[in-house]
Amino acid sequence: MLHDRILVRAENDGERRSGAGIVIPATATMGRRLAWAEVVATGQHVRQVELGDRVLYDPEDKAEVELHAATYVVLRERDLHAVAAPRVEDGGTGLYL
């Protein structure tokens, strides 16, 4: 990856479950919704994200690429909304904005 680009593997975009266990099909229309993904590669100028972190991004602002029959998303670091990482100290949630 070059510069401030991040390569992520998007989590399943299929059906979801509500907190009560109700299955919500992938075809259900919803308002604008952010998505989680796992970081698999970073460019040399990325400062806040490391490999294996989970990141929150807007799926409407993405560029998809297929590598070895797997689909990935290329993002800029500034397009991320949040990072969930186990390295966060002070007993927090592991999520920082």
Beta strands, then each sheet from edge to edge (+ up, - down):
strand 1: 5-10
strand 2: 16-17
strand 3: 23-24
strand 4: 35-42
strand 5: 54-57
strand 6: 63-67
strand 7: 70-76
strand 8: 80-84
strand 9: 95-96
sheet 1: 6+ 7- 1+ 4- 5+ 8- 9+
sheet 2: 2+ 3-
end
